[in-house]
Every structure is written in structure tokens, then in C-alpha cells.
Amino acid sequence: MRRLKLLWHDRSGRFSALKAVVLAGTFIPGIWLAVQWSSGDLGARPVTEVIHGTGQWAVRLLLLCLLVSPLRRLFA
């Protein structure tokens, strides 16, 4: 029977703390925007602010992902 591959496991199927922390970290921007929305800190147009906020975080995460390969070559 095939084992279920979970996102926080490494290639050998063992738990990876680094992958778990990175996965949990990707939820932080959404949680932060939800907290701002619920407290009314997003201004008069909260939907627009959430759309802009998610776009900004998407660009930041994309740049971070693209930075991994050069750093790996540099520090390998």
C-alpha cells in the first residue's frame, strides 16, 4: 500500500522541521490580513486592501523562492 506523502515530510518520508516551519510561515500573511480586517485597520475599502496585500505577499514569496537557487550555488 502506498504511503500518503505529506507536505512536511522529506523525500524519505520522515518529518522535516524546516519544511513544517516554512509551510506554517506561508499562512502568516493571510492570518495577518484577516486580523487587520477584523479589527477594521484596512480603511474604507478593505477588499481592495486585502487584494493588494495578497499581491504584495505573492511577489515577496516569489522573489524569496527565486533567491533560493543562487544562494544554494553561492553557499554550496
Order of alpha helices (4+ residues) and beta strands (2+ residues): alpha-alpha-alpha
